[in-house]
């Protein structure tokens, strides 16, 4: 299954009306019940049952990162992890989309025009299909361009030009101009994401030691990686083999968040541990110890996407939060946020990056502020 696209999970088209309705138009099957199957025979309409044509039976889908190339086949797209996708390749992606996903690109219009267009050559008019248009010359011209790579500006076809001017705006269910711009934007974003993943920087795994052989493991879980787990574990050491972790003694304490966990930062002072967790637009602080269960202290929302959260190793309950807006805030749990630095652009040159980072230094009131162009120290006591 690694080299195939997954089947569609749900029907894509429904229509209201009685199941035994006779269509008055001659547009093929367009407008009929193609997404569901009606079962009931000649009985009353209330006894009819409907089942989906496309069903998933016995298949489990696991959430994973999408491949960088959106529309090429997975066999070719799997190589995109080694080389970032080129945004200028959107034309090849569009060509592949129209060829391999024709029902999605020409769903309604192909069914309407399918019975009204005739592609075969006919010697006499009597052999033409009734009510249809012969496009055999147009088809031959297109095949010639494709086979011999002839310039379409040098060799022109009057019939093709007429059909293009007549149906260029309606033949596609998805306008090519819109699809091309969206594909270029998507490839540009995925290329930047592969080169430098700003959202997931920082690490979403932490370990808090209680003693030399016991501690607490903090990690995200769930299908959406939005469950914060506190799991007490024991470290086992042996002479004949490497050390291992025993997590069978207790069950993890889990907290469900509203967004995927991007970063976990923690620090211990006097047997108490303060944990800060960062999502895209949410930041929360928990407090726990070896004897006390984890307790949520406070959660804040950020207008811009947060890129860093850092717990103070000096004062328990102080947290630094940096966001894509360029602002760094000192968050004192229970007292609110204090803006300590604002940068509208990058530090030393324009890197077109909104990633920001901040950490406490050896002094409790001196912060390290960094972006992709450099790093500086900021003193909270100086405005």
N, C-alpha and C positions, 0 to 999 in steps of 0.2 A: 504493500500500500504506500510505500515511500515515494514511488515514482508516478502516482496517479492523483488526480484531483479528487477530493471527497465528493460523494454524491450529495445532491441538494437535500436538505433535511425536511423542508416543508413545501407544500404547494405554493406556487407563485401567482396564481390567478384564480379569482372566484367571480361569480356573477350571480346577482339576485334574480329570482324568478322560479317558476315551476320547472322541475327536471325534465318533463316531457314537452317543453316548449319547442315549437317548430320555428326555425329561424326564417325570417322573411327576406333576408338579403342573400346574395350569392358570393359572399366573401370567404368561402371555405369554412374552416372551423373556428374563425375568430369570433369571440363573444360567446363561445359554448363552454361546457363544463369540462375543461381539459385538466384542471388541477385535481378534481375529485371524481369518483365513480359512484353513480346512483344505483341503488339496488332496491327493487320493490315491485317490478313487473307492472301488472295492470291494476294493482290495488290503489287505495286512496293515498293522497299525497302525505297524509300524516304517518303512514306506515313505511315511508321510504327511509332508507339509511344511506349514509354517505361515508366513503372511506377514501383516504388520500392515495393518490397514485404513487407518491414518493414517500416511503416509510423507512425508518431506521430500526433494524431488528438486530439486537445482540451486538451493537457496536458502541464502544465507549470512546469518547473524544476527550483528550487531555489538552489543556491549554498550553500553548507553546508560543515562542516568538515567531512572527511571520517572516518568511524569507525576504531578502531585500528587494528582489525583482517581483513586481506585483502580478504580471500577466503572462510571462513566459512559463513554459512547462517546468514542473519541479525538478526534473532531471538536470536541466540547464541552470535553473535558478539556485540550486544548492551550491554552485560554485561562487555565488555572490558573496559568501562570507569571507573568502580570501581576497577578493577584489571588490571595492565599493562600486555600486552601480553608477553608470554615467547618465546624468539627466538628459543628455542629448540623444539617448537611445529610445526616447519615447515613441518615435515613429515605428521602430521594429516591434515594440510592445503593442501598439495599436493594430499593426498588421496581424500579429499573432492573435489578438483578441477577436478581430473580425473573422478570421479563418477558422479558429478552433472553438469559438463561442458564438457561432452564428445565431442560434435561437435567442440568446440574450441581446445581441446587437440589432437583430432585425425581427424581433418577435412578432409584433402586430402587423407591420407592413409586409413582411414576407408572406404571411398567411392571406392577407388581402389581395396582394398582387400575384400570388403563386398561380392561380388559375387563369389569370388574364395576360400572361406573358408566355410566348412560345419560342423555344430556343432551337428547335430543329429546322433544317432546311426543307422547304416545300417548293415543288416545281410549279404547281398550279394553285390558284386561290381556293379551289374546292377542298384542298387538303389542310388548309388552315383550321385551327380550332376555332369554333364559333365564339365570337365576342372576345378574342384575344389578339395581342399585337406580336408580330414576328420581330425578334431582336437577334436573329441569327448573324446578320452582318456585324452588329455591334459586338456580339460575343466573339466572333472571329478576329475582329480588330483588337480587342482586349487581350486575347490569347497571343496574338502576334507581338504586341508590346511586351508581354510578359516573357515570351520565349526568346526573342532576339534583342531585348533591351533597347528598343527603338525610342527615340526622343518623341514624346507625344506632342511637342510644340512644332516639330518639323512635319510629321505625318499626322494629319488630322482626319477625323471622321465626323461628317455632318450629323449623322444619326446619333452618335455618341454625345456630341455637344448638345443636341436637342434634349436627349434624355437626362443629361447632367443638369442642364438649366431647369428642366421641368421637375426633377425629383431629388435634387441635391439636398434640399432642406427637409424633406419628409421621408426619405428612404430609410434613414437611420432612426432607431428609437432613441439612441444616445447621440447627440450632435458631435461630430468629430472635433470641432473647435473646442467644445467644452471638455471632451475626453482628453484631448491633447494637452490642454492647460493643466488639468488636474493630474495627469500622469507626470508631467514635468515637475509640478510642485511636489508630488509624492516622492519621485526619485531624488529630487534635491534634498528633501527632508531625510530620507533614508540614508543617503550618502553621508550627510552630516552626522546622523545617528551612529553609523558604523565607524566613522573616523573618531568621534568623541561623543560618548554617551553621557550627556550632561545630567539626565534625570536619575540614573542609577549610580552615580559616583558617590562613594563614601562607605559602602559595605553595609549589608543588612544582616549581620551575624555578630554576636557578642557573647563573651563568657565572663561571668563574675565569680571569682574564686571566694569560697567561704573559708576553706582551710587548704592544707596541702593535698588532700584527697577528695574534697567535695566542692561543688560549685553549682552555678545555675547557668544554663544555656538558653540564650535568647535568640529566637529565629522566627521568620514569617512562615505561614502555612496556609492551606486552603487552595482552592482552584484559582482564585484571584490574587493569591499572596497577600491577603488583607487580614489575616489572623495573626496576632502577636502572641507567641507561646513563651511561657516561662517554665522551663523544665529543669528540675533538680537532678543532677547527675553525679556519679562517683567515678573518680579516676583510679584505674587499676594498673599497678606496675608489677612487672615480673622480670626475672633475669633472663629467661630463655626466649622471651618474645617481646615485641614492642608494647608500649602502653596502649590502653583502650579505654573507652567510656562505657559505663554501665548505666543505662537509662531505664531499666526495668523496675526500679524500686518504687516509682511514683508516676502519676499521670501529670501531664503538663497543664498549667493554668493558662487558659486562652482568652484573649480579648479580641472581639471582632471590630475592625475599623471600616470606614466607608470608602477607602481607596487602597491601592497596593502600597506596601511598605517599601520605601526607598532607602532608608538609612536608620541605623540604631546606634546611639551614642550613650555610653554609661560611664559612671565614676562612683567610687566607694569612698566614704568618709565615716570613720568611727562605726564600722559594722553596718551602716546604712548605705543603700545604693540608690542613686537617682538615675533613671533611664529616660532618655528623650527619643522619640520616634518621629520620623519625618515621612509624610506622604506628599503628594503633589501640592495640595492646598490646605493640609491639616498638619498640625504638630501637637503631640501630646507628651505629657510627663507622668511617669509612674515612680513610685517609691516602694521599696521592699527590703527585706533583710533575710537572714538565715531562719529566723523564727517567725517573722511576719509575712503574710501573704502579700502579693503585689496589689497595690492600691493606686487607682487613677487619681491624680491630683488636679490636673487642669488640661484643657484642650483649647487651642486657638485656631482661628481661620486666617489665612493669608490671602490678600487680594491678588498678588502675583505668585507664580509657582515658586515654592521654596527649593533651594538648591543645596542647603547645608543646615545642619543642626549640631551644636556642640555643647556638651555639658561641662560646667566649670569644675575643675579639680580642686578649687580653693574654697568656694562657698556652695554649700548644698542648696539646690533650688534655683540656681542661676544658669541660664541657657542662652547661647547665641544663636540667632536665626538669620540666615542670609537668603535673599530672594532674587529672582531674575530682574526685578526693577532696579537693582544696584544698591538697595538699602540693607544695612546690617542693624539688627535690633537686639538689645539686651532684654531678655525676658526673665523677669523675677516672678516665680510662681506665687500667685496670690496677690501680686501688686500691679501687674500689667507689663506693657512693653515700653521700652525707651529706645528711641532711634539714636544710634551712636555714630553712624556714618552713612552717607549717601553718595553714590557715584552714578552719574547719568551716562557715562561712556566708559570704555576700558581705561586702564591705568596709564599705559605707555604708548600704545598704538591701537588702531581700530581693528580688532579681530572679529567683529560682527558676532560676538558670543555673549550671551546673557548669563553664562555660568559665573557664580560667585561662591567664595568659600571664606569662612572665618573660624578661628580657634582662639582659645585663651593661651596666653604665653605664660612664662614663669611668674609674672606679676598678675594679681587678680584684676587689675584695672588697665591692662595693656592687651590689645587684641591684634592677632595676625589676620590681615585682610588680603585676599588674593583673587585674581581672575586668571584667564589664559595668557595674559601679557606680563604678569609680574606679581609681586607681593610687597606689602607695606605694613608697618606697625602703627596702630592707632591707640592713643591714650584717651580713656573715657573722661578723665578729669579736665581735659582741655577742650574747649568748644571749637 
